[in-house]
């Protein structure tokens, strides 16, 4: 079986000097990315009528609604506990996520919470990196992890001080069977989960709290190197400028007959669809792309 590895990152260069990322799985070399220009965010849109037709339904499933409300309440309680112990300067960060959990709970109860609801009759804007790296890999070449060795050591370090440096920000990394995109199967799976409301509410919270495994994205990325202290961003490597020489490691397991990223610190429990990856695939038109390439 063939797999697609997708890597979505931002990149900021330092004085147009090149950086590189070497991708491998165990001893199998996949590619070396040469970064010679900035990768910035761009805005793309999805028609709300398309999105709501394919991803949403007015029908409610009480069992799944109750499950999601329980998950959100669990998040809320953990953030309340963390807020009570946090420094004053960090309390607003926790309060923001508590508020988001409250809004999503109200939405599940059918309340109109304004901007938190999906608009029915307009386009939905999303910001994504303007470039995406895609790799087709034979299953036999996928080991028990995928690593990214990053060489981003261009900076203005002088006399112990540094204010500018080349860096990347991880936005999304996913792994899935190619046939899922060829047949549009991924969209069907996402529709089923989304319409049953079994999607990860606030994926960033799931990652931070180590609560759930996501699919098909990597929600547990281990950083090896001295260039960055994950504690500076509450322990999460994604969406944080990473510079210097370091490596990123993502564990891979085989579950339900397919290879997928996993959080081996939490090898059990429900795997939930990451709608951020659904949006990324739709916005990059990957399903049509791979159908055309057949």
KEDOTOR-94009 format. One record per residue (C-alpha): residue number from 0; residue in one letter; x, y, z. Coordinates in steps of 0.02 Angstrom, whole numbers, plus 50000, padded with zeros to 5 digits. Each point is the difference from the previous one (the first is absolute). Layout:
N
ATOM, NUM, a, X, Y, Z
...
//
This chain:
294
ATOM, 0, x, 50000, 50000, 50000
ATOM, 1, x, 50059, 50175, 49962
ATOM, 2, x, 49987, 50144, 50123
ATOM, 3, x, 49998, 50188, 49987
ATOM, 4, x, 50103, 50102, 50123
ATOM, 5, x, 49947, 50182, 50003
ATOM, 6, x, 50102, 50138, 50082
ATOM, 7, x, 49930, 50175, 50020
ATOM, 8, x, 50119, 50128, 50074
ATOM, 9, x, 50041, 50184, 50004
ATOM, 10, x, 50179, 50054, 49970
ATOM, 11, x, 50090, 50162, 50038
ATOM, 12, x, 50174, 50018, 49928
ATOM, 13, x, 50143, 50103, 50069
ATOM, 14, x, 50081, 50113, 49868
ATOM, 15, x, 49943, 49881, 49862
ATOM, 16, x, 50120, 49865, 50059
ATOM, 17, x, 49946, 49822, 49963
ATOM, 18, x, 49940, 49876, 50131
ATOM, 19, x, 49958, 49816, 49982
ATOM, 20, x, 49890, 49861, 50071
ATOM, 21, x, 50047, 49818, 49975
ATOM, 22, x, 49853, 49879, 50012
ATOM, 23, x, 50021, 49815, 50035
ATOM, 24, x, 49914, 49850, 50077
ATOM, 25, x, 50119, 49890, 50099
ATOM, 26, x, 50141, 49971, 49873
ATOM, 27, x, 49899, 50045, 49845
ATOM, 28, x, 50036, 50171, 49925
ATOM, 29, x, 49842, 50088, 49938
ATOM, 30, x, 50057, 50173, 49945
ATOM, 31, x, 50102, 50153, 50043
ATOM, 32, x, 49907, 50165, 49989
ATOM, 33, x, 50104, 50150, 49951
ATOM, 34, x, 49922, 50157, 50072
ATOM, 35, x, 50057, 50150, 49900
ATOM, 36, x, 49851, 50117, 50015
ATOM, 37, x, 49870, 50046, 50131
ATOM, 38, x, 49842, 49896, 50013
ATOM, 39, x, 49861, 50113, 50060
ATOM, 40, x, 49816, 49985, 50038
ATOM, 41, x, 49872, 50025, 49862
ATOM, 42, x, 49811, 50008, 50009
ATOM, 43, x, 49894, 49872, 49909
ATOM, 44, x, 49814, 49975, 50008
ATOM, 45, x, 49874, 49859, 50000
ATOM, 46, x, 49819, 50031, 49954
ATOM, 47, x, 49894, 49987, 50156
ATOM, 48, x, 49863, 49914, 49900
ATOM, 49, x, 50127, 49867, 49946
ATOM, 50, x, 50072, 49984, 50175
ATOM, 51, x, 49831, 49986, 50085
ATOM, 52, x, 49934, 49878, 49869
ATOM, 53, x, 50146, 49882, 50018
ATOM, 54, x, 50058, 50024, 50178
ATOM, 55, x, 49848, 50050, 50104
ATOM, 56, x, 49824, 49939, 50033
ATOM, 57, x, 49854, 50065, 50101
ATOM, 58, x, 49967, 49824, 50063
ATOM, 59, x, 50062, 49972, 50177
ATOM, 60, x, 50067, 49842, 50077
ATOM, 61, x, 49973, 50011, 50189
ATOM, 62, x, 50133, 49869, 50042
ATOM, 63, x, 50136, 50092, 49904
ATOM, 64, x, 49943, 50171, 50060
ATOM, 65, x, 50013, 49940, 50180
ATOM, 66, x, 50172, 49927, 49965
ATOM, 67, x, 50064, 50166, 49930
ATOM, 68, x, 49926, 50099, 50144
ATOM, 69, x, 50088, 49883, 50122
ATOM, 70, x, 50166, 50025, 49909
ATOM, 71, x, 49978, 50189, 50000
ATOM, 72, x, 49958, 50001, 50185
ATOM, 73, x, 50155, 49897, 50035
ATOM, 74, x, 50105, 50128, 49906
ATOM, 75, x, 49916, 50141, 50096
ATOM, 76, x, 50033, 49923, 50171
ATOM, 77, x, 50183, 49971, 49960
ATOM, 78, x, 50023, 50178, 49939
ATOM, 79, x, 49911, 50068, 50154
ATOM, 80, x, 50121, 49901, 50109
ATOM, 81, x, 50150, 50060, 49899
ATOM, 82, x, 49939, 50181, 50006
ATOM, 83, x, 49988, 49997, 50190
ATOM, 84, x, 50184, 49952, 50010
ATOM, 85, x, 50064, 50111, 49858
ATOM, 86, x, 50096, 50162, 50014
ATOM, 87, x, 49892, 50155, 49981
ATOM, 88, x, 50077, 50037, 49829
ATOM, 89, x, 49941, 49829, 49935
ATOM, 90, x, 49823, 49998, 50069
ATOM, 91, x, 49922, 50085, 49847
ATOM, 92, x, 50071, 49861, 49889
ATOM, 93, x, 49904, 49868, 50099
ATOM, 94, x, 49844, 50109, 50013
ATOM, 95, x, 49996, 50014, 49809
ATOM, 96, x, 49991, 49810, 49982
ATOM, 97, x, 49871, 49984, 50138
ATOM, 98, x, 49892, 50124, 49906
ATOM, 99, x, 50020, 49904, 49837
ATOM, 100, x, 49948, 49838, 50086
ATOM, 101, x, 49846, 50088, 50071
ATOM, 102, x, 49951, 50066, 49828
ATOM, 103, x, 50016, 49830, 49919
ATOM, 104, x, 49895, 49921, 50138
ATOM, 105, x, 49864, 50129, 49970
ATOM, 106, x, 50008, 49964, 49814
ATOM, 107, x, 49976, 49814, 50033
ATOM, 108, x, 49846, 50047, 50103
ATOM, 109, x, 49931, 50089, 49848
ATOM, 110, x, 50029, 50179, 50058
ATOM, 111, x, 50043, 50136, 49876
ATOM, 112, x, 50171, 50060, 50054
ATOM, 113, x, 50030, 50120, 49857
ATOM, 114, x, 50169, 49985, 49914
ATOM, 115, x, 50030, 49827, 50073
ATOM, 116, x, 49864, 49928, 49886
ATOM, 117, x, 50039, 49951, 49821
ATOM, 118, x, 49927, 50127, 49878
ATOM, 119, x, 49878, 49922, 49876
ATOM, 120, x, 50002, 50120, 49852
ATOM, 121, x, 50173, 50071, 49975
ATOM, 122, x, 50177, 49944, 49970
ATOM, 123, x, 50106, 49945, 50147
ATOM, 124, x, 50176, 50073, 50000
ATOM, 125, x, 50146, 49898, 50064
ATOM, 126, x, 50183, 50046, 50018
ATOM, 127, x, 50124, 49866, 49947
ATOM, 128, x, 50184, 49998, 49948
ATOM, 129, x, 50019, 50042, 49815
ATOM, 130, x, 50104, 49844, 49969
ATOM, 131, x, 49976, 49819, 50050
ATOM, 132, x, 50121, 49854, 49987
ATOM, 133, x, 49927, 49831, 49948
ATOM, 134, x, 50089, 49833, 49991
ATOM, 135, x, 49943, 49830, 49937
ATOM, 136, x, 50078, 49861, 50104
ATOM, 137, x, 49988, 49810, 49988
ATOM, 138, x, 49936, 49924, 50161
ATOM, 139, x, 50155, 49889, 50011
ATOM, 140, x, 50105, 50159, 50017
ATOM, 141, x, 49901, 50067, 50148
ATOM, 142, x, 50081, 49952, 50165
ATOM, 143, x, 49946, 50032, 50178
ATOM, 144, x, 50031, 50187, 49984
ATOM, 145, x, 50023, 50140, 49875
ATOM, 146, x, 50133, 50131, 50037
ATOM, 147, x, 50039, 50173, 49935
ATOM, 148, x, 50181, 50055, 50026
ATOM, 149, x, 49997, 50190, 49990
ATOM, 150, x, 50151, 50109, 49963
ATOM, 151, x, 49943, 50179, 50033
ATOM, 152, x, 50157, 50075, 50075
ATOM, 153, x, 50005, 50168, 49911
ATOM, 154, x, 49982, 50143, 50123
ATOM, 155, x, 50073, 50165, 50062
ATOM, 156, x, 50079, 49927, 50158
ATOM, 157, x, 50130, 50122, 50067
ATOM, 158, x, 50081, 50008, 50171
ATOM, 159, x, 49869, 49890, 50081
ATOM, 160, x, 49850, 50090, 49924
ATOM, 161, x, 49883, 49946, 49858
ATOM, 162, x, 49848, 50094, 49936
ATOM, 163, x, 49975, 49925, 49827
ATOM, 164, x, 50013, 49820, 49941
ATOM, 165, x, 49939, 49884, 49862
ATOM, 166, x, 49853, 49899, 50062
ATOM, 167, x, 49856, 49887, 49955
ATOM, 168, x, 49828, 49982, 50076
ATOM, 169, x, 49914, 49831, 49989
ATOM, 170, x, 49819, 50022, 49946
ATOM, 171, x, 49951, 49822, 49955
ATOM, 172, x, 50082, 49832, 49964
ATOM, 173, x, 49892, 49854, 49945
ATOM, 174, x, 50020, 49820, 49941
ATOM, 175, x, 49865, 49901, 49911
ATOM, 176, x, 49978, 49864, 49868
ATOM, 177, x, 50004, 50072, 49824
ATOM, 178, x, 49842, 49904, 49954
ATOM, 179, x, 49903, 50103, 50126
ATOM, 180, x, 50032, 50154, 49895
ATOM, 181, x, 49982, 49913, 49832
ATOM, 182, x, 49826, 49937, 50041
ATOM, 183, x, 49948, 50149, 50104
ATOM, 184, x, 49987, 49877, 50145
ATOM, 185, x, 50078, 50123, 50121
ATOM, 186, x, 49862, 50127, 49969
ATOM, 187, x, 49869, 49864, 50027
ATOM, 188, x, 50082, 49952, 50165
ATOM, 189, x, 50012, 50182, 50053
ATOM, 190, x, 49817, 50027, 49952
ATOM, 191, x, 49947, 49851, 50104
ATOM, 192, x, 50097, 50057, 50153
ATOM, 193, x, 49951, 50182, 49981
ATOM, 194, x, 49817, 49965, 49973
ATOM, 195, x, 50003, 49889, 50154
ATOM, 196, x, 50093, 50142, 50089
ATOM, 197, x, 50146, 49885, 50042
ATOM, 198, x, 50137, 50120, 49951
ATOM, 199, x, 50131, 50072, 50112
ATOM, 200, x, 49935, 50160, 50080
ATOM, 201, x, 50142, 50124, 50008
ATOM, 202, x, 50141, 49886, 49937
ATOM, 203, x, 50130, 50115, 50081
ATOM, 204, x, 49924, 49960, 50169
ATOM, 205, x, 50003, 49814, 49964
ATOM, 206, x, 50184, 50013, 49960
ATOM, 207, x, 50043, 50104, 50151
ATOM, 208, x, 49901, 49894, 50123
ATOM, 209, x, 50060, 49836, 49923
ATOM, 210, x, 49818, 49946, 49999
ATOM, 211, x, 49968, 49922, 49830
ATOM, 212, x, 50087, 49926, 49851
ATOM, 213, x, 49959, 50090, 49838
ATOM, 214, x, 49990, 49930, 49825
ATOM, 215, x, 50080, 50022, 49876
ATOM, 216, x, 50107, 50139, 50073
ATOM, 217, x, 50148, 49988, 50119
ATOM, 218, x, 49943, 50069, 50167
ATOM, 219, x, 50153, 49943, 50098
ATOM, 220, x, 50161, 50069, 49925
ATOM, 221, x, 50158, 49972, 50101
ATOM, 222, x, 50136, 50131, 49984
ATOM, 223, x, 50183, 49950, 50021
ATOM, 224, x, 50127, 50140, 50011
ATOM, 225, x, 50052, 50151, 50101
ATOM, 226, x, 49932, 50136, 49887
ATOM, 227, x, 49829, 50011, 50080
ATOM, 228, x, 49917, 49969, 50167
ATOM, 229, x, 49822, 49935, 49974
ATOM, 230, x, 49953, 50064, 50172
ATOM, 231, x, 50001, 50176, 49927
ATOM, 232, x, 49842, 49957, 49904
ATOM, 233, x, 49915, 49891, 50131
ATOM, 234, x, 50084, 49843, 49938
ATOM, 235, x, 49935, 50004, 49821
ATOM, 236, x, 50121, 50000, 49854
ATOM, 237, x, 49875, 50051, 49865
ATOM, 238, x, 49965, 50182, 49955
ATOM, 239, x, 50163, 50055, 50082
ATOM, 240, x, 50155, 50072, 49912
ATOM, 241, x, 50134, 49864, 50005
ATOM, 242, x, 50177, 50048, 49953
ATOM, 243, x, 50173, 49923, 50011
ATOM, 244, x, 50050, 49819, 49974
ATOM, 245, x, 49873, 49877, 50067
ATOM, 246, x, 49895, 49849, 49950
ATOM, 247, x, 49814, 49964, 50011
ATOM, 248, x, 49941, 49822, 50028
ATOM, 249, x, 49824, 49930, 49974
ATOM, 250, x, 49957, 49823, 50055
ATOM, 251, x, 49910, 49887, 49876
ATOM, 252, x, 49894, 49847, 50042
ATOM, 253, x, 49890, 49881, 49902
ATOM, 254, x, 49818, 50005, 50055
ATOM, 255, x, 49842, 49944, 49909
ATOM, 256, x, 50113, 49932, 49863
ATOM, 257, x, 50083, 50167, 49956
ATOM, 258, x, 50153, 50099, 50051
ATOM, 259, x, 49963, 50156, 50099
ATOM, 260, x, 50083, 50125, 50114
ATOM, 261, x, 49978, 49962, 50184
ATOM, 262, x, 50030, 50071, 50171
ATOM, 263, x, 50085, 49851, 50082
ATOM, 264, x, 49983, 50085, 50168
ATOM, 265, x, 49813, 49971, 49974
ATOM, 266, x, 49987, 49839, 49898
ATOM, 267, x, 49818, 49968, 50044
ATOM, 268, x, 49834, 50087, 49977
ATOM, 269, x, 49900, 50075, 49859
ATOM, 270, x, 50087, 50066, 49844
ATOM, 271, x, 49913, 50159, 49946
ATOM, 272, x, 49999, 50082, 49829
ATOM, 273, x, 50097, 50163, 49993
ATOM, 274, x, 49893, 50122, 49902
ATOM, 275, x, 50151, 50113, 49975
ATOM, 276, x, 50069, 49864, 49886
ATOM, 277, x, 49831, 49983, 49913
ATOM, 278, x, 50003, 50187, 49962
ATOM, 279, x, 50181, 49992, 49942
ATOM, 280, x, 49960, 49858, 49878
ATOM, 281, x, 49847, 50092, 49932
ATOM, 282, x, 50089, 50167, 49983
ATOM, 283, x, 50146, 49920, 49906
ATOM, 284, x, 49878, 49901, 49891
ATOM, 285, x, 50097, 49841, 50036
ATOM, 286, x, 49856, 49880, 49966
ATOM, 287, x, 49979, 50065, 49822
ATOM, 288, x, 50189, 50008, 49977
ATOM, 289, x, 50025, 49817, 50040
ATOM, 290, x, 49849, 49947, 49898
ATOM, 291, x, 50074, 50091, 49849
ATOM, 292, x, 50168, 49916, 50027
ATOM, 293, x, 49928, 49823, 49993
//
